[in-house]
């Protein structure tokens, strides 16, 4: 029995010391790992927001060029065939940016802008179908057809200007995000 107790007390002491020192160290290490994972997730989230902002800015810049061309063509009584507006960009980033990344007012402005882009695409396609391909019946009343052209011209002009305003607001958000990430 003495051999048992001679081995028991040192093993018990080693176990107690291991538990007393091991549990706090393990908890401390676990906390550091969790904090590191949270930081990586936050950094990834900010990177995705920044990439989404860059994508929206790029799409707006591109769309301004197309809208300016549409406006000029409408002024001359011509219409573009399938203008290549980037109308799906918002669909790609909306759910991500809508999760608290942007101010709700800005979200509404951008969402409405993309809705108007889709509408001008449809209007352009309809005018093309009526005036060029004749796949839809022509509008007999010239004043109504003139109104179609005026709406196309005005919307292209207004959307190009609005896209410039959206770019400005997105650049401001992107700049603030960059400053927050640097801090």
ZIDA-V613158 format. One record per run of one state. SS is the DSSP state (alpha for helix, beta for strand, coil for the rest). FROM is the first residue (numbers start at 1). TO is the last residue. If there is no record, write none. Layout:
SS:FROM:TO, SS:FROM:TO
This chain:
coil:1:1, alpha:2:75, coil:76:88, alpha:89:97, coil:98:103, alpha:104:131, coil:132:141, alpha:142:182, coil:183:183
